[in-house]
């Protein structure tokens, strides 16, 4: 606490001075103490793991639909490792889901920051009991809870859960986040965690982009000399005219992990003048709306080549880019400009790409980034468009794309091709299929699927309104009206009719469906709902006998499973306990 001494408090001047000091004291309490608390969190937090931190995913690295919002920490491929609260606080949010973060905890700390622990296998016992009680009350596994402040308090270093692979995780690990009081995201490496890292970012390919006449073109630069030992890359001299920007295919690694990760910061200098820079200290969730303007979209979508653009598109409103720096270099006849692209990881390991630009006639032809269709429908980004193709309707809202695009749309029966996924979508558009008379006889069997280049189909979430089925989609491609009459297949693994389950700890049942994940399921024992956890990646449902007390004798399990179209299967099994 702050204390003050006042000179001669009895006279009028001193009383006025005292009021001023009290006002300053109040301001210190309101503004300075929270800052001190923030400093304490970022200076004294402990690691959420008791093994060395090996990074498998860095903050803000590019994912297909978003910037990675946290730090992925390896757990040696194991489930069940202890997960600890990094500081004192309370559990403010809990979620159990079959997608996204899976089982996740949010702990709010005394300075207002929140730490997030995702893909957990299970929660610590007190939290687990709190969650299960509400799962049974609501009769559902997927649940979203917001405990009051004093319900689930935790201390720094307290076990809060155990590592897992739940939700959209592709392998056992801990996804860890730090959020500020306004729900903005902070790079977790700013916390005092020791992550061994002496490896500089690795440059794979470098591209120059010509913006001349608003016709974006790319050209790959060759390495004349590459010396990753000292982080220096020397590139071809580039000859060209008009505005030029750069893009890099690159990745980073840390000492304890072979994973390919994203970089921390980038700078572009032309003749030693900074013309663009950013670093991933903080991001906002809204930044994901512009992620496709930070990459070479066609190369990523068509060829799976992640080229990070060092250029600020006029429509790009991500929070971490300076609005006055575009990364564009004006190149005119006779110019000679030296360029440096400086790439850092969080631990200040640096790689520098050096190139010279010469203003003149290009030696090599640049290729177009976005395809130019000479035929088709022009979609003006400033207008909405309603297009009809037989019983298929496509509605593009205003600003569906970031630019005007010409689409060569083709329709055949119940399939419509909008062209390859080469233009990033700014706002989702709608595809609607009107069912014919024969299809209306079994309306519930139909769904919309997206077809890839190999003819494989992925389910698209859609709604049926009378004889119309529609979906909001966020990418170009080929969409088709499909039907499914195949119900899920339920395969008990350790239980059968008449089985003696008295020595078993759990019931395990595999449920598969040709459309993948189930829409819903309902399990009951002796007519009462019981908690079967669902893991879609393994097509598994499992029940823990410790959840409830079953008397000795014969019991009946009833289980129904419904797929995403509405086809339903059910089983009844009698067992002894």
Secondary structure, 3 states (H helix, E strand, C coil): CCCCCCCCCCCHHHHHHHHHHHHHHHHHHHHHHHHHHHHHHHHHCCCCCCCCCCEEECCCCECCCCECCCEEEECCCCCCCEEECCCCEEEEEEEECCCCCCEEEEEEECCCCEEEEEEECEECHHHHHHHHHHHHHHCCCCEEECCCCCCCEECCCCEEEECECCCCCCCCEEEEEEECCCCCEECHHHCCCCCCCCCCCEEEEEEEEECHHHCCEEEEECEEEEECCCCEEEECCEEECEEEEEEEEEEEEECCEEEEECCCEEEEEECCEEEEEEECCEECHHHHHHHHHCECHHHHHHHCCCCEEECCCCCCCCCCCCCCCCCCEEECCCCEEEEEEEEECCCCCEEEEEEEEEECCCCCCCEECCCCCCCCEEECCCCCEEEEECCEEEEECCCCECCCEEECCEEECCEEECCCCCCCECCCEEEEEECCHHHHCCHHHEEEEEECCCCCEEEECCEEECCEEEEEECCCCEEEEEECCCCCEEEECCCCCCEECCCCCEEEEEEECCCCCCCEEEEEECCEECCEEEEHHHCEEEEEHHHCCCCCCEEEEEEEEECCCCCEEEEEEEEEC
